[in-house]
Amino acid sequence: MQDYDVAIIGGGPAGSTAATLLAKAGRRVIVFEREKFPRFHIGESLLPFSMATFTRLGIHDKLLAAGFIEKFGGEMADAGGEKAVKFYFCDGFQARTDRSYQVTRSEFDKLLLDHSREHGVEVCEATNVETVEFDDEGVQLRVSQHERDGRSLRAKYLIDSSGRNSFLGNKFNLKKNYTHLKKISLFAHYEGVQWEPGRDGTLTRMVRVIDSWWWIIPLNNNRTSVGVVLDAAKFKSSKLSPEEFFERAVAEQTVVADRIGNGRRVSEVYVAADFSYRMSSLAGERWLLAGDAAGFIDPVFSSGVFLAVFAGERAADVLDEVIDRPRRRRRLFARYERMVNRAMDVYLRFVDAWYTKEFIEVFLNPQELLQIPPAVNAVLGGNIGNRFAIKWRMEVFYLLVRLQKRWPLCPRLSLTPKKKTEPTASSAVEAASL
């Protein structure tokens, strides 16, 4: 029976990040991925605080060679077209970098997994993990591949980065849902959407509607990702197919339809349940959870890949130390759990505020008082550290959002799309005469 230092379930960003870093540290690592890459996945917008990890991984040249767009910030707008604010990562509080990437996830995830393989990681795609059994010495796994006999192997430690299916989360019944965030995403890819020149053409656009929000993300190969997030119950009650619902929703949102312009949809309309959740434990005697296997917070601030890479990096660093110094395991695993939970806490609080009308009213009226906008910008870029300089400014921001509920510190917004008006006969004549 083969022995490994670390076995990893799932070859997405969390698993491949951990695998590469462990392999670079000289550890023997095996990854089991149930699908064959490339495979379609949503979550195309990355955050600048992942850039340092990409440097450790050594993948920047590959990301640029793949043609991924460098992303310099974002824009938030209200559906009525009254207000829009652009923010640039370089303006974030004590920003470390001014950019990240907009990626096609099928290509990005394959790039990361292939990079792991190049660094000596044994990668097994189209492979299912059937069982895992823990003992005092490590973990025994039973895996199977299509049309092949199953096999067993052992590892000292296990990282579960199996995504929302969360192999260990289900095994140990750890999943805790956030019932107030039962959302659903409908999204598709377009070609021919016109973007501004320069850095403004790289921004993620977010359009806030009274009961939903939209993303518009430029990708490589002349593609644009367009999606809407709303309460799952609203979509279900419509009795419409995903395509019917999505096309009608686009037509109703003037700001979104205008941005798409003459672009044409070139993919099916995909549906993803964005039910937010977290596992009650992220670490055990011989295992760690990372990425969506640890928890998922609403996609609004592009935190998915960031949290996956963040957790994968820290899981690798912790295990690299624990393998040589097992007596430190309990303390280091507890530290890992605190770090990942704290990161999810930051985004959960941000998301809870986002789904209030007052959040966007305050955000779209930035005041330079006390450097609050740069602090919010920093968190949007992935700065989830425990620095007091950002923490107290974010507390002031949340206070302003709460006060906005009672007193109009900022102009009120309807967050409803303006309907297109049909031209009158007189206006048509005037236009023809010009």
C-alpha positions, -999 to +999 in steps of 0.1 A: +000+000+000+014+034-011+021+060+016+019+098+011+025+127+034-008+144+023-038+132+003-061+159-011-097+155-022-105+180-049-082+196-075-098+231-076-080+262-065-078+252-028-065+217-035-041+226-062-027+255-042-020+233-012-006+205-034+019+227-052+032+244-020+035+211-002+053+195-032+077+225-034+085+219+003+095+183-006+063+165+006+048+135-012+013+146-022-016+130-041-047+148-054-080+131-063-103+150-086-136+134-095-139+153-128-117+156-158-103+191-163-110+214-180-146+217-167-169+247-166-171+266-134-183+300-122-163+324-102-142+343-127-131+374-108-100+372-086-089+395-058-055+413-056-046+397-022-042+364-040-014+378-060+013+371-033+002+335-033+004+333-071+040+346-067+048+318-043+032+293-067+052+308-096+022+311-120+021+348-130+038+341-163+014+313-170-016+335-162-005+362-186+004+337-213-031+322-210-044+357-220-063+364-188-072+400-183-055+419-156-082+434-134-077+468-117-109+473-097-146+473-099-177+494-103-210+494-084-241+510-098-278+512-089-303+497-113-320+531-118-289+544-134-287+573-110-254+566-094-223+545-101-189+545-084-157+530-097-130+518-073-094+509-081-073+485-061-044+509-061-065+532-039-072+506-012-059+514+023-022+505+023-026+485-010+000+459-018-008+456-055-030+474-080-043+444-099-056+408-100-070+388-129-103+381-146-102+344-156-121+318-175-124+293-147-121+261-168-088+273-181-076+288-147-084+257-127-067+234-153-036+257-152-034+254-114-038+216-114-013+211-143+011+233-124+008+209-094+015+180-116+046+197-130+059+201-094+057+164-087+022+160-073+005+128-083-028+140-098-056+115-103-085+130-124-119+113-130-113+096-097-139+091-069-129+088-032-152+061-019-142+059+018-118+075+043-109+059+076-088+077+102-065+061+129-037+072+151-012+071+123-031+088+095-059+081+070-067+052+047-085+061+015-103+038-010-106+053-045-120+042-078-118+052-114-140+045-143-136+009-157-107+003-133-105-017-101-104+004-069-073+008-049-064+017-013-037+040-001-025+057+031-015+093+040-004+110+072-029+138+067-059+147+045-071+180+031-107+180+020-111+206-008-139+187-025-161+218-030-197+222-019-201+184-017-176+185+012-168+149+016-159+151+053-185+177+060-211+152+050-193+123+067-193+141+100-225+161+096-208+195+100-227+217+076-245+247+090-266+267+065-272+304+066-310+303+060-313+341+053-289+337+023-308+312+001-298+326-032-295+313-067-274+324-097-283+324-133-255+333-157-242+330-192-213+341-215-216+367-242-195+377-271-192+412-287-199+432-256-181+466-259-157+477-231-140+509-224-103+512-234-076+510-207-081+499-171-118+508-170-123+480-195-111+455-169-134+463-141-161+440-126-194+457-129-220+451-102-256+464-105-277+465-074-315+460-078-339+462-050-343+424-047-312+411-067-279+421-081-260+415-114-224+410-123-208+418-157-172+406-160-149+409-190-130+377-199-104+367-224-113+357-260-139+385-263-162+369-238-182+386-210-197+368-180-232+381-171-251+368-141-279+376-117-282+366-080-316+365-064-337+347-038-341+311-049-378+313-040-384+340-066-369+319-094-388+288-083-421+306-081-417+320-117-422+286-132-399+296-160-370+278-175-336+292-167-333+306-202-367+322-201-362+338-167-327+350-176-336+366-209-366+383-194-346+396-165-319+410-188-346+428-208-360+443-177-327+457-164-319+487-185-284+492-171-275+456-177-291+455-212-273+487-222-240+473-211-245+442-231-255+463-261-251+443-293-234+414-276-249+380-281-252+351-258-229+322-268-235+298-239-265+281-223-279+297-192-263+281-162-279+278-127-260+275-094-275+274-060-256+300-039-268+288-005-243+301+019-230+277+046-201+269+068-188+238+085-189+238+123-154+223+124-126+230+099-100+207+114-098+173+131-070+150+143-057+142+108-077+165+085-083+200+074-111+215+053-103+241+026-122+261+000-159+255-005-155+223+015-150+246+045-177+271+037-192+293+010-202+329+014-224+346-012-205+354-045-211+391-044-176+402-035-157+375-055-145+359-024-148+323-035-114+317-052-097+341-028-109+322+002-100+289-015-064+300-023-061+316+011-071+284+029-050+262+005-019+282+012-023+281+050-033+245+050+000+237+032+021+258+056+005+242+086+009+206+074+044+212+063+053+221+099+031+195+115+046+166+095+080+174+111+067+185+145+035+165+152+033+178+188+024+212+174-005+198+155-033+208+180-021+244+183-014+249+146-047+233+135-066+255+159-048+285+144-057+274+109-093+271+119-093+306+135-077+322+104-101+307+079-132+313+101-121+349+106-118+354+068-153+340+063-166+362+091-153+393+073-172+384+041-203+372+059-207+406+076-200+424+043-226+403+025-252+408+052-248+445+048-248+443+010-283+429+010-296+460+027-307+490+006-287+513+028-253+497+020-254+507-016-267+542-007-237+548+015-213+531-008-224+552-038-218+584-019-182+581-007-169+607+017-131+610+023-137+615+060-114+593+080-103+573+049-134+551+051-136+544+013-100+532+011-106+508+040-138+494+023-118+492-010-091+472+009-116+446+021-131+444-014-095+435-026-092+407-001-075+424+029-092+404+057-064+409+081-068+418+118-052+452+114-068+478+137-064+506+111-088+488+088-111+473+115-121+505+131-127+522+098-150+493+087-168+496+120-175+533+111-187+522+077-211+497+092-223+524+116-231+547+087-251+519+070-271+514+102-277+551+107-288+554+070-318+531+079-332+558+102-319+591+088-310+599+052-273+607+056-270+599+019-296+604-009-322+576-010-322+553-041-351+534-056-328+506-069-355+499-096-347+499-133-360+528-154-383+516-181-374+525-216-398+550-231-412+546-266-405+577-288-434+599-294-445+608-329-432+644-325-399+632-312-395+608-341-402+637-366-376+659-348-350+631-348-356+625-385-351+662-393-317+663-376 
